[in-house]
Amino acid sequence: MINGSTRLFGILGNPVAHSLSPVMHNAAFRARGINAVYLPLPTSELAMALAGIKALGFAGISVTVPHKVAIMPLLDVIDPVAEKIGAVNTLLFKHKADGRLQCTGVNTDWIGANQALAEAIRLGGASVLLLGAGGAARAIGFGLREAGAQIFIHNRSQAKGEHLAAQLGCPCVTVNELRDLRADVLVNATSVGMQPNASTMPLEADLLSNFQVVMDIVYAPLETRLLHEAAARGCKTVPGSNMLLYQATAQWQLWLGEEPPVDVMRAALESVLAEKGTQR
């Protein structure tokens, strides 16, 4: 029951109606009997929204597109890893000794990706081909580097790919070089294959045999064509829903200081994804 003691959490973005974060976090609150609610907070007025969130006493905030970079100048403190990544997806609030409210920006996207991949392969020393050079690829790339993986970047725009590769200190491979590249892991950090264009793939199917593990950050559909084709070639597959789940559980730990009910959050997420899959 929502009352005067209910703690407020939410996700800040535009749009956010499609977000599955409320499904996971609210299921977790119910399972633990915590008097809290997690709300979608759509806004294009970022500074005003953040001021309102502070004034209303929100306990924690997720940040999604298009605000992950734009919000950074508005924060009091930025976690060093988030600073390197150049984006935040989590806000923490703490009252200092003088009574002022301090807002800290953190990034858990890289944690989610690393944890999802670590269930399939040891990342230290593994070779990884990372497809993409956007915000998701940036977070995943920095996470892989932190874990000690050897990274190769490939992106449709060679210039953007080379820019990210320079920041990560790794090679950027061309289309012509892809066919001869073999790595332990392939990660699709692009939106290729997402509904309603679920028949598309970011890589030719016959190249998938060059990898042991294939992860797709796309989670709608739950099994993308990339993962389907990879499984058919004997690869271990890691769905995007796992990264989504683990970045959310990392947020829970930061906000509440306790281990989250992972199984409850996973079940809630997979249930709604399965329902969406039947509506295609």
KENU-198023 format. One line per 8 residues: number of its first residue (from 1); their letters; for each residue z, y, x of N, C-alpha, C. Coordinates in nm, 3 decimals. Layout:
NUM = a = Z,Y,X,Z,Y,X,Z,Y,X; ... $
# end
This chain:
1 = mingstrl = 0.000,-0.119,0.084,0.000,0.000,0.000,0.000,0.125,0.088; -0.088,0.218,0.057,-0.095,0.343,0.131,0.012,0.437,0.077; 0.096,0.491,0.167,0.200,0.584,0.127,0.221,0.688,0.236; 0.330,0.760,0.228,0.354,0.868,0.323,0.379,0.822,0.465; 0.402,0.693,0.484,0.428,0.640,0.618,0.306,0.569,0.678; 0.195,0.568,0.607,0.076,0.499,0.654,0.018,0.567,0.778; -0.004,0.488,0.884,-0.064,0.541,1.007,-0.216,0.544,0.989; -0.276,0.650,1.040,-0.419,0.672,1.021,-0.498,0.643,1.149 $
9 = fgilgnpv = -0.603,0.563,1.133,-0.699,0.537,1.239,-0.838,0.557,1.179; -0.941,0.571,1.263,-1.074,0.587,1.207,-1.183,0.584,1.312; -1.306,0.587,1.264,-1.422,0.589,1.353,-1.503,0.715,1.325; -1.529,0.790,1.431,-1.595,0.919,1.424,-1.740,0.904,1.468; -1.834,0.940,1.383,-1.975,0.930,1.417,-2.061,0.988,1.308; -2.190,0.971,1.320,-2.282,1.020,1.218,-2.418,0.951,1.233; -2.447,0.852,1.145,-2.367,0.804,1.032,-2.266,0.698,1.075; -2.173,0.665,0.985,-2.077,0.558,1.014,-2.060,0.462,0.896 $
17 = ahslspvm = -2.137,0.482,0.790,-2.123,0.395,0.672,-2.153,0.249,0.706; -2.237,0.226,0.806,-2.276,0.089,0.844,-2.176,0.023,0.938; -2.080,0.098,0.991,-1.990,0.046,1.093,-1.908,-0.071,1.042; -1.892,-0.171,1.127,-1.811,-0.289,1.094,-1.670,-0.279,1.152; -1.641,-0.171,1.221,-1.507,-0.153,1.278,-1.398,-0.150,1.170; -1.419,-0.080,1.056,-1.315,-0.083,0.953,-1.285,-0.224,0.903; -1.387,-0.308,0.894,-1.367,-0.446,0.849,-1.270,-0.519,0.942; -1.292,-0.507,1.073,-1.208,-0.578,1.170,-1.066,-0.523,1.174 $
25 = hnaafrar = -1.055,-0.391,1.189,-0.923,-0.332,1.208,-0.836,-0.341,1.083; -0.895,-0.320,0.966,-0.816,-0.329,0.844,-0.771,-0.473,0.816; -0.855,-0.570,0.849,-0.814,-0.711,0.836,-0.697,-0.740,0.929; -0.700,-0.683,1.050,-0.592,-0.704,1.146,-0.462,-0.640,1.099; -0.471,-0.520,1.044,-0.351,-0.454,0.991,-0.288,-0.538,0.880; -0.370,-0.589,0.790,-0.319,-0.671,0.680,-0.252,-0.797,0.731; -0.317,-0.862,0.828,-0.263,-0.988,0.881,-0.127,-0.968,0.947; -0.107,-0.854,1.012,0.018,-0.827,1.082,0.121,-0.754,0.994 $
33 = ginavylp = 0.080,-0.717,0.872,0.172,-0.644,0.786,0.201,-0.504,0.836; 0.104,-0.443,0.902,0.120,-0.308,0.957,0.074,-0.206,0.853; 0.156,-0.105,0.830,0.124,-0.001,0.732,0.029,0.099,0.798; -0.098,0.065,0.797,-0.200,0.149,0.861,-0.333,0.128,0.792; -0.422,0.225,0.808,-0.556,0.215,0.751,-0.656,0.273,0.850; -0.774,0.213,0.855,-0.881,0.254,0.946,-0.998,0.302,0.862; -1.039,0.426,0.881,-1.134,0.492,0.791,-1.263,0.532,0.863; -1.377,0.525,0.795,-1.499,0.585,0.848,-1.492,0.736,0.834 $
41 = lptselam = -1.528,0.808,0.941,-1.518,0.954,0.942,-1.652,1.014,0.984; -1.746,1.026,0.890,-1.877,1.082,0.924,-1.871,1.232,0.943; -1.929,1.282,1.053,-1.933,1.426,1.074,-2.041,1.464,1.173; -2.098,1.580,1.152,-2.188,1.640,1.251,-2.121,1.761,1.316; -2.003,1.798,1.266,-1.927,1.911,1.319,-1.814,1.855,1.406; -1.848,1.821,1.528,-1.759,1.743,1.613,-1.629,1.816,1.647; -1.639,1.940,1.692,-1.519,2.014,1.732,-1.424,2.034,1.614; -1.479,2.068,1.497,-1.396,2.087,1.379,-1.333,1.955,1.336 $
49 = alagikal = -1.409,1.847,1.344,-1.356,1.715,1.305,-1.241,1.674,1.396; -1.257,1.695,1.527,-1.151,1.658,1.620,-1.025,1.741,1.595; -1.042,1.869,1.567,-0.927,1.954,1.536,-0.856,1.903,1.411; -0.932,1.863,1.310,-0.874,1.810,1.187,-0.801,1.680,1.211; -0.859,1.593,1.294,-0.796,1.464,1.326,-0.661,1.487,1.394; -0.656,1.582,1.486,-0.530,1.614,1.553,-0.429,1.669,1.454; -0.474,1.761,1.369,-0.384,1.824,1.274,-0.328,1.725,1.173; -0.406,1.624,1.138,-0.363,1.524,1.039,-0.279,1.412,1.099 $
57 = gfagisvt = -0.267,1.412,1.231,-0.180,1.314,1.296,-0.237,1.174,1.306; -0.368,1.161,1.324,-0.428,1.028,1.342,-0.368,0.960,1.465; -0.349,0.830,1.455,-0.287,0.754,1.563,-0.389,0.703,1.665; -0.515,0.690,1.626,-0.618,0.642,1.716,-0.755,0.658,1.654; -0.855,0.681,1.738,-0.991,0.706,1.690,-1.092,0.628,1.774; -1.188,0.566,1.706,-1.307,0.513,1.773,-1.415,0.621,1.765; -1.500,0.626,1.866,-1.610,0.722,1.868,-1.740,0.645,1.882; -1.835,0.675,1.796,-1.965,0.609,1.804,-2.076,0.714,1.807 $
65 = vphkvaim = -2.200,0.668,1.807,-2.313,0.758,1.819,-2.315,0.857,1.702; -2.353,0.982,1.728,-2.407,1.037,1.853,-2.303,1.114,1.935; -2.176,1.080,1.922,-2.069,1.164,1.977,-2.005,1.113,2.105; -2.047,0.998,2.158,-1.977,0.938,2.271,-1.980,1.025,2.397; -2.086,1.101,2.413,-2.097,1.191,2.529,-2.054,1.332,2.491; -2.098,1.377,2.374,-2.072,1.515,2.330,-1.924,1.546,2.317; -1.842,1.445,2.289,-1.699,1.471,2.269,-1.623,1.492,2.399; -1.680,1.453,2.510,-1.606,1.454,2.637,-1.554,1.592,2.677 $
73 = plldvidp = -1.633,1.700,2.664,-1.581,1.832,2.702,-1.466,1.880,2.612; -1.446,1.816,2.498,-1.341,1.857,2.405,-1.208,1.788,2.431; -1.205,1.694,2.526,-1.086,1.613,2.550,-0.998,1.672,2.659; -0.870,1.638,2.655,-0.775,1.686,2.756,-0.782,1.602,2.883; -0.799,1.471,2.866,-0.802,1.378,2.979,-0.912,1.275,2.953; -0.982,1.235,3.060,-1.082,1.129,3.049,-1.047,1.020,3.150; -1.038,0.897,3.101,-1.010,0.784,3.188,-1.114,0.777,3.300; -1.074,0.744,3.423,-1.168,0.743,3.536,-1.291,0.655,3.515 $
81 = vaekigav = -1.274,0.538,3.454,-1.389,0.450,3.430,-1.482,0.513,3.327; -1.426,0.571,3.222,-1.508,0.640,3.121,-1.582,0.756,3.185; -1.517,0.824,3.280,-1.582,0.935,3.351,-1.703,0.884,3.427; -1.690,0.769,3.493,-1.802,0.710,3.567,-1.915,0.670,3.471; -1.877,0.611,3.360,-1.977,0.567,3.262,-2.047,0.687,3.199; -1.971,0.793,3.179,-2.029,0.913,3.118,-2.025,0.909,2.966; -1.933,0.828,2.909,-1.921,0.818,2.764,-1.784,0.761,2.730; -1.731,0.801,2.613,-1.606,0.744,2.564,-1.630,0.686,2.425 $
89 = ntllfkhk = -1.554,0.584,2.391,-1.563,0.527,2.256,-1.426,0.513,2.190; -1.322,0.561,2.260,-1.185,0.545,2.211,-1.105,0.670,2.245; -1.026,0.719,2.148,-0.938,0.833,2.171,-0.793,0.789,2.153; -0.710,0.830,2.248,-0.567,0.806,2.243,-0.495,0.939,2.229; -0.389,0.943,2.150,-0.313,1.066,2.128,-0.169,1.046,2.171; -0.116,1.146,2.247,0.022,1.136,2.296,0.082,1.276,2.304; 0.203,1.289,2.253,0.274,1.416,2.264,0.342,1.425,2.400; 0.315,1.534,2.470,0.376,1.555,2.601,0.518,1.609,2.585 $
97 = adgrlqct = 0.589,1.622,2.697,0.728,1.666,2.693,0.743,1.805,2.631; 0.640,1.889,2.649,0.647,2.025,2.594,0.603,2.031,2.448; 0.574,1.913,2.389,0.537,1.908,2.247,0.388,1.915,2.221; 0.309,1.947,2.324,0.164,1.956,2.304,0.104,1.817,2.287; 0.000,1.809,2.205,-0.069,1.682,2.181,-0.181,1.666,2.283; -0.177,1.556,2.356,-0.279,1.528,2.457,-0.374,1.422,2.405; -0.505,1.451,2.413,-0.608,1.358,2.368,-0.682,1.303,2.489; -0.679,1.170,2.504,-0.741,1.103,2.618,-0.859,1.019,2.571 $
105 = gvntdwig = -0.969,1.027,2.643,-1.087,0.949,2.612,-1.099,0.827,2.703; -1.126,0.712,2.643,-1.136,0.585,2.715,-1.265,0.516,2.671; -1.316,0.425,2.752,-1.432,0.346,2.713,-1.396,0.197,2.715; -1.408,0.131,2.599,-1.381,-0.014,2.593,-1.509,-0.095,2.574; -1.624,-0.029,2.569,-1.750,-0.102,2.553,-1.773,-0.198,2.670; -1.744,-0.150,2.791,-1.765,-0.235,2.909,-1.668,-0.353,2.911; -1.548,-0.331,2.860,-1.451,-0.440,2.851,-1.501,-0.546,2.754; -1.554,-0.500,2.639,-1.607,-0.593,2.540,-1.720,-0.677,2.595 $
113 = anqalaea = -1.811,-0.614,2.669,-1.924,-0.687,2.726,-1.878,-0.787,2.832; -1.790,-0.743,2.921,-1.741,-0.832,3.027,-1.665,-0.952,2.969; -1.583,-0.926,2.868,-1.504,-1.035,2.810,-1.595,-1.134,2.738; -1.695,-1.083,2.668,-1.789,-1.172,2.598,-1.866,-1.259,2.698; -1.912,-1.198,2.806,-1.988,-1.273,2.906,-1.899,-1.370,2.984; -1.775,-1.332,3.008,-1.685,-1.416,3.087,-1.654,-1.548,3.018; -1.677,-1.556,2.888,-1.658,-1.682,2.817,-1.770,-1.781,2.849; -1.881,-1.729,2.902,-1.996,-1.814,2.931,-2.020,-1.836,3.079 $
121 = irlggasv = -1.974,-1.742,3.164,-2.003,-1.752,3.307,-1.905,-1.666,3.386; -1.879,-1.706,3.509,-1.796,-1.625,3.597,-1.881,-1.509,3.649; -1.838,-1.386,3.623,-1.921,-1.270,3.655,-1.919,-1.234,3.803; -1.808,-1.259,3.871,-1.801,-1.228,4.014,-1.906,-1.306,4.091; -1.999,-1.235,4.154,-2.105,-1.299,4.230,-2.225,-1.341,4.148; -2.220,-1.330,4.017,-2.335,-1.366,3.933,-2.443,-1.260,3.941; -2.568,-1.304,3.926,-2.680,-1.211,3.922,-2.717,-1.186,3.776; -2.741,-1.058,3.742,-2.763,-1.019,3.603,-2.884,-0.926,3.592 $
129 = lllgagga = -2.977,-0.962,3.504,-3.086,-0.871,3.468,-3.043,-0.796,3.343; -3.032,-0.665,3.354,-2.988,-0.580,3.244,-3.108,-0.505,3.189; -3.141,-0.528,3.062,-3.252,-0.461,2.998,-3.203,-0.337,2.926; -3.258,-0.220,2.962,-3.221,-0.095,2.897,-3.163,0.003,2.996; -3.158,0.130,2.955,-3.100,0.234,3.039,-3.030,0.341,2.956; -2.998,0.307,2.831,-2.928,0.399,2.743,-2.777,0.389,2.760; -2.703,0.442,2.661,-2.558,0.446,2.670,-2.495,0.309,2.680; -2.545,0.213,2.602,-2.489,0.077,2.605,-2.515,0.013,2.741 $
137 = araigfgl = -2.637,0.026,2.791,-2.671,-0.031,2.922,-2.586,0.031,3.031; -2.560,0.158,3.019,-2.479,0.228,3.119,-2.338,0.171,3.124; -2.276,0.156,3.005,-2.140,0.101,2.999,-2.137,-0.043,3.050; -2.232,-0.124,3.007,-2.236,-0.264,3.050,-2.260,-0.274,3.200; -2.350,-0.191,3.250,-2.381,-0.193,3.393,-2.260,-0.160,3.479; -2.185,-0.056,3.440,-2.066,-0.021,3.516,-1.962,-0.132,3.507; -1.952,-0.196,3.391,-1.859,-0.307,3.377,-1.895,-0.425,3.465; -2.024,-0.456,3.469,-2.070,-0.566,3.554,-2.044,-0.536,3.702 $
145 = reagaqif = -2.065,-0.411,3.739,-2.039,-0.373,3.878,-1.890,-0.387,3.911; -1.804,-0.347,3.816,-1.659,-0.360,3.836,-1.620,-0.507,3.853; -1.694,-0.596,3.785,-1.663,-0.740,3.791,-1.723,-0.807,3.915; -1.802,-0.734,3.992,-1.859,-0.790,4.113,-1.990,-0.863,4.095; -2.062,-0.832,3.988,-2.192,-0.895,3.964,-2.303,-0.822,4.040; -2.410,-0.894,4.068,-2.530,-0.835,4.129,-2.624,-0.799,4.014; -2.663,-0.673,4.006,-2.735,-0.623,3.888,-2.878,-0.587,3.924; -2.968,-0.618,3.830,-3.107,-0.571,3.833,-3.132,-0.499,3.700 $
153 = ihnrsqak = -3.197,-0.384,3.706,-3.226,-0.306,3.585,-3.374,-0.316,3.553; -3.406,-0.332,3.424,-3.543,-0.316,3.379,-3.542,-0.235,3.250; -3.630,-0.135,3.243,-3.636,-0.049,3.126,-3.781,-0.011,3.098; -3.811,0.010,2.970,-3.948,0.049,2.933,-3.990,0.174,3.008; -3.902,0.274,3.012,-3.928,0.394,3.091,-3.878,0.369,3.233; -3.971,0.357,3.326,-3.935,0.327,3.464,-3.846,0.437,3.522; -3.873,0.562,3.486,-3.796,0.673,3.542,-3.649,0.666,3.499; -3.626,0.636,3.372,-3.488,0.624,3.324,-3.419,0.503,3.385 $
161 = gehlaaql = -3.495,0.395,3.399,-3.440,0.276,3.462,-3.400,0.303,3.606; -3.484,0.373,3.678,-3.454,0.404,3.819,-3.334,0.497,3.830; -3.317,0.587,3.732,-3.203,0.679,3.734,-3.072,0.601,3.720; -3.067,0.508,3.624,-2.946,0.427,3.607,-2.925,0.336,3.727; -3.033,0.277,3.777,-3.023,0.188,3.894,-2.965,0.262,4.014; -3.006,0.387,4.032,-2.953,0.467,4.143,-2.803,0.490,4.127; -2.758,0.512,4.004,-2.616,0.535,3.979,-2.535,0.407,4.001; -2.595,0.293,3.968,-2.525,0.166,3.984,-2.543,0.106,4.123 $
169 = gcpcvtvn = -2.636,0.164,4.200,-2.662,0.112,4.334,-2.729,-0.023,4.332; -2.828,-0.038,4.243,-2.896,-0.167,4.228,-3.046,-0.145,4.213; -3.128,-0.252,4.224,-3.273,-0.237,4.210,-3.315,-0.217,4.064; -3.426,-0.148,4.047,-3.492,-0.137,3.917,-3.624,-0.211,3.927; -3.642,-0.317,3.849,-3.761,-0.400,3.862,-3.867,-0.358,3.762; -3.992,-0.370,3.802,-4.105,-0.334,3.718,-4.145,-0.452,3.630; -4.235,-0.426,3.537,-4.287,-0.531,3.450,-4.350,-0.643,3.533; -4.424,-0.606,3.635,-4.492,-0.706,3.718,-4.394,-0.792,3.798 $
177 = elrdlrad = -4.277,-0.735,3.829,-4.178,-0.809,3.907,-4.092,-0.903,3.820; -4.093,-0.882,3.689,-4.008,-0.961,3.600,-4.037,-1.110,3.606; -4.165,-1.145,3.611,-4.203,-1.286,3.604,-4.145,-1.367,3.720; -4.129,-1.307,3.834,-4.078,-1.379,3.950,-3.926,-1.366,3.967; -3.863,-1.290,3.878,-3.719,-1.268,3.892,-3.641,-1.379,3.823; -3.549,-1.438,3.895,-3.458,-1.537,3.839,-3.315,-1.488,3.859; -3.236,-1.498,3.753,-3.097,-1.451,3.760,-3.009,-1.544,3.677; -2.880,-1.535,3.701,-2.787,-1.618,3.624,-2.779,-1.573,3.478 $
185 = vlvnatsv = -2.788,-1.441,3.458,-2.764,-1.385,3.325,-2.872,-1.284,3.288; -2.909,-1.284,3.160,-2.994,-1.180,3.103,-2.914,-1.111,2.993; -2.909,-0.978,2.998,-2.841,-0.900,2.894,-2.941,-0.803,2.832; -2.961,-0.815,2.701,-3.042,-0.717,2.631,-2.951,-0.607,2.581; -2.960,-0.489,2.642,-2.879,-0.374,2.602,-2.966,-0.269,2.531; -3.074,-0.315,2.468,-3.159,-0.229,2.387,-3.143,-0.267,2.240; -3.209,-0.192,2.153,-3.203,-0.222,2.009,-3.318,-0.310,1.964; -3.400,-0.357,2.057,-3.514,-0.442,2.022,-3.463,-0.574,1.963 $
193 = gmqpnast = -3.514,-0.609,1.845,-3.472,-0.730,1.777,-3.374,-0.705,1.664; -3.335,-0.578,1.645,-3.242,-0.544,1.539,-3.315,-0.538,1.405; -3.244,-0.577,1.298,-3.301,-0.562,1.164,-3.335,-0.414,1.141; -3.447,-0.382,1.076,-3.538,-0.474,1.005,-3.651,-0.531,1.092; -3.644,-0.508,1.223,-3.750,-0.558,1.313,-3.702,-0.680,1.390; -3.648,-0.778,1.313,-3.582,-0.892,1.374,-3.678,-0.989,1.443; -3.807,-0.975,1.422,-3.903,-1.067,1.484,-3.941,-1.025,1.626; -3.897,-0.906,1.667,-3.935,-0.855,1.800,-3.840,-0.906,1.907 $
201 = mpleadll = -3.889,-0.904,2.032,-3.810,-0.947,2.148,-3.828,-0.849,2.262; -3.725,-0.828,2.344,-3.736,-0.735,2.456,-3.800,-0.797,2.580; -3.825,-0.929,2.574,-3.878,-1.002,2.689,-3.964,-1.116,2.639; -4.066,-1.153,2.714,-4.151,-1.265,2.675,-4.068,-1.395,2.674; -4.091,-1.476,2.570,-4.011,-1.598,2.551,-4.021,-1.693,2.670; -4.137,-1.701,2.733,-4.153,-1.799,2.841,-4.076,-1.760,2.967; -4.022,-1.638,2.973,-3.942,-1.596,3.088,-3.795,-1.635,3.076; -3.754,-1.677,2.956,-3.613,-1.704,2.932,-3.560,-1.823,3.011 $
209 = snfqvvmd = -3.648,-1.912,3.049,-3.605,-2.027,3.130,-3.561,-1.985,3.270; -3.580,-1.858,3.305,-3.537,-1.807,3.435,-3.388,-1.773,3.438; -3.317,-1.792,3.324,-3.178,-1.752,3.313,-3.092,-1.866,3.260; -2.964,-1.868,3.299,-2.869,-1.966,3.249,-2.801,-1.918,3.121; -2.770,-1.787,3.117,-2.696,-1.726,3.006,-2.774,-1.607,2.955; -2.782,-1.594,2.824,-2.851,-1.479,2.762,-2.758,-1.415,2.660; -2.733,-1.285,2.679,-2.652,-1.210,2.584,-2.738,-1.100,2.521; -2.721,-1.082,2.390,-2.792,-0.977,2.317,-2.687,-0.889,2.252 $
217 = ivyaplet = -2.690,-0.757,2.278,-2.590,-0.670,2.215,-2.621,-0.647,2.068; -2.744,-0.678,2.025,-2.779,-0.667,1.883,-2.701,-0.773,1.806; -2.637,-0.732,1.695,-2.560,-0.830,1.615,-2.606,-0.838,1.470; -2.715,-0.772,1.439,-2.774,-0.784,1.305,-2.925,-0.803,1.322; -2.973,-0.929,1.313,-2.905,-1.050,1.267,-2.808,-1.107,1.370; -2.718,-1.194,1.322,-2.617,-1.252,1.409,-2.681,-1.334,1.521; -2.784,-1.415,1.487,-2.863,-1.482,1.589,-2.999,-1.415,1.594; -3.021,-1.334,1.696,-3.149,-1.265,1.710,-3.257,-1.364,1.754 $
225 = rllheaaa = -3.379,-1.321,1.746,-3.488,-1.408,1.793,-3.472,-1.437,1.942; -3.426,-1.338,2.018,-3.404,-1.359,2.161,-3.305,-1.474,2.184; -3.194,-1.472,2.112,-3.094,-1.579,2.129,-3.147,-1.713,2.080; -3.224,-1.711,1.972,-3.282,-1.835,1.919,-3.376,-1.898,2.022; -3.463,-1.816,2.079,-3.559,-1.866,2.177,-3.488,-1.911,2.305; -3.381,-1.839,2.342,-3.307,-1.876,2.463,-3.236,-2.010,2.445; -3.176,-2.030,2.329,-3.107,-2.157,2.301,-3.205,-2.273,2.303; -3.325,-2.249,2.253,-3.427,-2.354,2.250,-3.469,-2.396,2.391 $
233 = rgcktvpg = -3.445,-2.309,2.489,-3.480,-2.338,2.628,-3.358,-2.382,2.709; -3.248,-2.411,2.641,-3.130,-2.465,2.707,-3.034,-2.362,2.764; -3.054,-2.234,2.732,-2.964,-2.130,2.781,-2.835,-2.126,2.698; -2.724,-2.090,2.762,-2.604,-2.053,2.687,-2.632,-1.916,2.625; -2.590,-1.896,2.502,-2.617,-1.767,2.437,-2.487,-1.699,2.397; -2.488,-1.565,2.405,-2.371,-1.483,2.371,-2.416,-1.378,2.270; -2.371,-1.386,2.145,-2.414,-1.291,2.043,-2.350,-1.154,2.060; -2.417,-1.052,2.011,-2.365,-0.916,2.020,-2.236,-0.896,1.946 $
241 = snmllyqa = -2.210,-0.980,1.846,-2.085,-0.968,1.770,-1.964,-0.990,1.859; -1.979,-1.070,1.965,-1.867,-1.094,2.056,-1.829,-0.968,2.132; -1.928,-0.892,2.179,-1.900,-0.766,2.246,-1.835,-0.668,2.150; -1.887,-0.661,2.027,-1.831,-0.573,1.926,-1.685,-0.608,1.899; -1.656,-0.737,1.889,-1.521,-0.784,1.864,-1.428,-0.745,1.978; -1.468,-0.773,2.101,-1.377,-0.754,2.213,-1.356,-0.608,2.250; -1.456,-0.522,2.224,-1.428,-0.380,2.246,-1.327,-0.331,2.144; -1.330,-0.390,2.022,-1.234,-0.352,1.918,-1.094,-0.403,1.949 $
249 = taqwqlwl = -1.084,-0.526,2.002,-0.952,-0.579,2.036,-0.890,-0.501,2.152; -0.974,-0.452,2.243,-0.924,-0.368,2.353,-0.870,-0.237,2.298; -0.938,-0.181,2.197,-0.888,-0.060,2.133,-0.752,-0.084,2.069; -0.740,-0.195,1.997,-0.615,-0.231,1.930,-0.499,-0.233,2.031; -0.523,-0.296,2.145,-0.418,-0.305,2.247,-0.378,-0.167,2.297; -0.475,-0.078,2.315,-0.446,0.057,2.361,-0.366,0.136,2.257; -0.404,0.121,2.132,-0.339,0.198,2.025,-0.200,0.146,1.989; -0.186,0.014,1.980,-0.065,-0.046,1.926,0.025,-0.111,2.030 $
257 = geeppvdv = -0.026,-0.130,2.151,0.055,-0.186,2.258,0.094,-0.331,2.237; 0.012,-0.406,2.166,0.040,-0.548,2.144,-0.090,-0.626,2.134; -0.079,-0.757,2.150,-0.197,-0.842,2.141,-0.250,-0.842,1.997; -0.379,-0.822,1.978,-0.435,-0.819,1.843,-0.456,-0.959,1.786; -0.467,-0.972,1.654,-0.500,-1.101,1.593,-0.651,-1.126,1.604; -0.692,-1.174,1.719,-0.835,-1.188,1.750,-0.907,-1.276,1.648; -0.846,-1.389,1.614,-0.911,-1.482,1.520,-0.933,-1.418,1.383; -0.838,-1.337,1.339,-0.851,-1.267,1.211,-0.966,-1.167,1.216 $
265 = mraalesv = -0.973,-1.092,1.325,-1.078,-0.992,1.340,-1.216,-1.058,1.352; -1.221,-1.171,1.424,-1.347,-1.244,1.438,-1.395,-1.296,1.302; -1.303,-1.355,1.226,-1.338,-1.411,1.095,-1.388,-1.302,1.000; -1.323,-1.186,1.002,-1.365,-1.076,0.915,-1.504,-1.027,0.954; -1.528,-1.016,1.084,-1.657,-0.970,1.134,-1.768,-1.069,1.100; -1.746,-1.197,1.128,-1.849,-1.297,1.104,-1.877,-1.314,0.954; -1.774,-1.295,0.872,-1.792,-1.307,0.727,-1.887,-1.200,0.675; -1.866,-1.076,0.718,-1.952,-0.968,0.668,-2.091,-0.978,0.728 $
273 = laekgtqr = -2.103,-1.025,0.853,-2.235,-1.042,0.913,-2.312,-1.154,0.844; -2.243,-1.261,0.809,-2.308,-1.370,0.736,-2.355,-1.323,0.600; -2.274,-1.240,0.534,-2.312,-1.186,0.403,-2.435,-1.096,0.415; -2.436,-1.014,0.519,-2.552,-0.927,0.541,-2.676,-1.010,0.571; -2.658,-1.123,0.642,-2.771,-1.208,0.675,-2.837,-1.267,0.554; -2.757,-1.296,0.450,-2.815,-1.354,0.328,-2.887,-1.250,0.244; -2.868,-1.122,0.280,-2.931,-1.014,0.202,-3.062,-0.966,0.263; -3.106,-1.029,0.372,-3.229,-0.983,0.438,-3.349,-0.999,0.347 $
# end
